[in-house]
Amino acid sequence: PAPDRAVEAAMNLHAVSTAKAVDRLADFYEALSPATLHELDALYAVDARFKDPFNEVLGVAAIRRIFEHMFASVDTPRFVVTTRIVDGDQAMLGWNFQLRLRGRDLVVRGVSHLRFDTSAKVVVHRDYWDPAEDLYAHLPLIGSLMRALRRKLSAGSS
């Protein structure tokens, strides 16, 4: 019985540290700016993997380059974390990414699946969001094609 309690206590401690890591990460993303990118080193493992609809990289330096590119490519990018779910060494963050692209205000809604190591650093970060709905649909030529395709493929179409 005693070893079971020790394992349970260790698991609870890890869950608490994961929850704290998720809170730190959410706070980081909500305050993200070019000046805060150096903080990635404290939040992500050196060999962390990151994947989103446009990128798949390995390592903190490569992750930092993705955000540097974001700041160079869009105006006023801002993350608002809307949901936090923690389960063991994993978490899901729901978020809204607010940005201005070509003079238009856009909101991209997505979810990040995160896995943490024993030191509460992110080792896997996978973003799920729909570029067709959230970005492509707002572009002049491709947007009209996307809307026509959506109408054609919609279950409500005849």
Summary of the structure (lengths in Angstrom):
residues: 158
radius of gyration: 18.8
end to end distance: 63.8
largest distance: 66.4
contacts: 418
relative contact order: 0.14
helix: 47%
strand: 36%
